[in-house]
Amino acid sequence: MGVVVRIEAYVPAGVNPARAFRAAFDRVGDLERKLSSYRDDSELRQVERKAWRSHTQISADFARVLGHAVELARQSDGAFDPTLGRVTRLVRAGGWGSALSEPSALEGAWKLTGWRHVELDPESRTVFFRQRGLQIDLGGIAKGFVADEILEAVRSDGIFQALVSVGGDIAAGAPPPGKRGWRVAIDQVGERGDAEIGLLLRHQAVSTSGSRERYFLLGDQMCSHVVARDRSSCADVSTAVSVVASSGLEADGLATALLALGRDRSDALLSRYPDVRVYWTSRRPSAARQLHRQTVATESQR
């Protein structure tokens, strides 16, 4: 999925760490083959090719993540939308930080989206697309699920005191020996390594959504990689949000949805999640403008 996966753990005597970690990373590979939009042979890409023709059988993992994504789309009134694959693949094609190569194609891509076109039957584990040409992007929710599943994999081998990072999404199990929790520092918008938030996690997950490094240029605008339908596809790049929740699946999806909504419109969605903690941080507008100037200068030198 194009991200670094890291496991840190305290391994009890009698447990083979190499075997446990190998099983955990095998699970990562299994989920990548199911959920990745980067692989042409993934289950996700196969579903895209079939599901507009007929009701298509899907795996339990795919059904769980897609079901959670569709429900979050409903709760957020489409701010989170797993059918934005055609849009997100277009904006990432030239590389993050680059100008959109085909701005005119963006309007056409938006026409082939819409979470309401997804007909998912959890009981039969089938999915049908009522719109031909839909493409799925689970990047805003799948990493959290992968982190959860890694924790579960090492638990099944008797390792309970573990911390997992999947491209910045973090899931914590039982705390280290003699500690109240795992210490986690979050740097959202400043220089890399300059943490704005310090957390203590146990049996929790945290996900951060922001655009310090993942953005694209649309004309003279810097646009977040989290595209927003009702803002002309251009969400605020100066804001980041971190969500602490009981699972990575919940934290990852909610962080993406909140960034797409923006802080001023987040209350209705957050009212559905009274047990989560949310941390917003905003970069100074002058800093965002300076980053834009540096990017434009770099682009002009290519």
N, C-alpha and C positions, 0 to 999 in steps of 0.2 A: 504493500500500500504506500510505499515511498516514505516510510517513517522509521525512526529508530525505536526498537523495543528493548527495554531494560528491566531486569528483575533483580531486586536486592532482597536477601532473605537471611534469617537465622535458621540454620538447618539442624534439627535434633539429631542426636547420636543414633546411629542405626539406619538413617535415611541416606540413600545414595543421591547426592545433589545433581550429579551429571545426568542420571536417568530422569530425575524429576524435571530438570530444566529442559532436557531434550523433549520430553513429552509436552511440556508447556509450549515450546517453540514449534513443535509439530502441530499443535492446536492453532497457533498463529497462522501457519501455512494453510491449514484447512480453511480457516475463516477468510483468508485473503482470496483463496480460490472461489469462495462463495460470494463475497461482498465487494470486491474491488471493481471500480469502474475503469481502472488502468489496464486490466488484463482482458484481451479479446476472448480468452477461453474461460472467463469466470462465469459462475452461475448467473450473476447479475446481467452480464451481456447476453447470455443465452435466453434469459427471460425476456429481455427487450426484443429479441428477434422473434419470439414465439407468442408472447402474451396478447398481442393485438389480434392474433388470428383465432385463438381459442383459450379456454381456461387451462392454465399451465400448472403442473405440479411443481412445488418448490420445497426446499429442505426446511427442517424445523428452525434452523438458525436464521435463514433468510426470512422466513415467515415472521419470526419474532421481531427482528430488527425492522422490517418493513411495516409490520403492524404498529409498532411503537412510533415509527416515523409518521405514518398516516394519522394516528391519533393526535400526535403533537401538531401536525398541520391543521387538524380540525380545531384544536384548542387555541392555536395562535392565529386562526382565521387566515391561514396560508402564508404567514410570515416565514414559517419553516415549511419547506415543500420538497419532498424527496424526488419529485419529477423534474427538477431543474437541471438534469444531467446535460441536456443539449446546450443550455446556457453556460454552465460551469466549464464544460469541456471547451467551449469556444473561447472563454476569457482566459483560460489557463494555457491555451495552445502555444502562445508566443513566449511563455515564461513569465513568472510573477515579476512585477515591476516594469513590464513593457507596455507599450501602447497596443490597444486592441487592433489587430491587423485588418479586420473586416467589421468596422462599426455598423455598417448597414445590415450585416447578417444577424445582429443581435435582435432586431425586431422580429425577424422570422423565427428565431430560436424560441423567443418567448411565446409565440403562438402554439408551439408544440410542448406545452407544459400544462400542469393542472392536477393537483392531488386528487380531486374529485373524480378523475377518470380512472382511478385505480380501484378495482373491485377485488377485495381480498376476503377469502373465506378461511378463517382460522381452523375450522373443524376439518375440512377436507384438504387444507393446506394447498389451495389453488389460488392463482391470481389471474385477472383478466384486465386488459387495458381497453377502455372504451374509446381511446384516441390512438390512431396509428401514429407511430413516430415518437412516442414517449421514450425518454431516456432517464434512467434512474441514477441519482447520486446520493449515496449513503455516507459520504465523507463527513458530514456534520453530526453523525451519531454512531457510526460503526466503531470508531476507535475506542470509545467508552465501553462498548460491548466487548471488544477484544480484551481490554484491560480486565474487565470482570471475569472473563473466561480463563485468562491466565491465572488469576488468583485462585479460581476454582480448580484448575488443573494442578497447581502445586499443593493445594489443600488435600486433594485426593491422594497425594503421596505423603501426607503427614507434615507438610510445611505450612504453618499457620501465621508465623510472624514474617510477613512479606510485604514489599512495596513494589508496584509495577508502574512503569511509565511507557506509554504508547504515543510517541510523537507529542509529548507534553501533557496528554491526559494521564492522570495519576489515580490509581486505586490502591488503597491501603487495607491490609488485613489487621491481624492482632498486632499490638505495638511491640517494639523491641524489648528485650529483657530489662526489667527495672525502669522502663519509661512509660509515660502516660500516653504517648502516641508518637507517630512519625512526624518529624519536623520537615515542613515543605515550604520553600520560598517561591513566590510567584513574581516574575517580572513581566508586566503587561505591556507597557508602552515606552519605557525609557530605554537606556542603553542595555544591551544584553548583559545579564548578570547583576544589574542594579534592581534588587527586589523591592517592590512596593508593599507586598503583603507577606506576612508570615503566618503559617497555619500549623496546627497540630491535629493530625488525622489518625483515627482508628476505626476500622470497619466503615470507611467512607471513601468517597471519590471526589476529585476536583477536576474541572475542565475549564480552560480559558479559551475564549474566542476573541481574536483581535486581528489587526491587519498591519502590524509593524513591518512584516516581511512579505506577506501574501496580499498583494493588491495589484490592480492593473490601472492603466490610464485610458480614460474615455474622453477624448478631446483634451481640455485643460483641467479635467477633474481627476483626482485620485479616488479610485473606487475600491471598496473592500472586496475580498474574495467571497464574502458572504453577501450575495446579491440580494437586492430588495426590490420586489416587484413594483411597489407603489412609490418608489423614489427614483424612477427612471433607471433602475438597475444599479444605482450608485449609493451604497450605504456608507456611513461615516467611517473614515479611516482613523480618526483621532481618538476613538473610544474603544475600550476593551472591557470585557466582563468575565469574571470567574464565578463559577457555581460549585458549591459544595453540596453533595447529595449522598444518599445512601448507596447509590450504584453509579458506575461510570456511564451506563446506558442513559440514565436519567440526566446526569450532569452534562454530558456531551451535547445531547440534543437540546437541552434547555439553554445552554450557553449560546449555541448557534441561533436559536429562535430569538433570544433576547437581543443579541447584537443586530439582527435583522429588523426587529421592532424599534430599537432605540430606547434609551432610558425613559423618556417621557411617555412612552406608550406601553410600558411593561407591566403595569400594575394588575391589569385584568388577568394576564397569563400567570403572574406570580401568585395570585390569590388561589390558584389551584394547587400550589405547591407550598403549603405553610411551613414545611419542615426543612426547606433548603436555605442555605445562606448564599447571598449574592454580593459580590464586590465589583463596583464600577470604578474605572480609572480613565481619565481623559488626558491626552497629550495637549500641551499648550498649542493653540492655533498657529502661533509663530513657528513652533517646531515642525508642525505638519507642513507648513508652507516651505520651510527650509528643506525638508526631505523631498518635496516636490521639485524644487529648483535643482537639487542635486541629481535627482532622477532624470529630469529633462536634459541636464548637461551631459549626463552619461549616455543617454540615448543619442544625442546629437554627435557624439564622438564615435559612434559605431560605424 
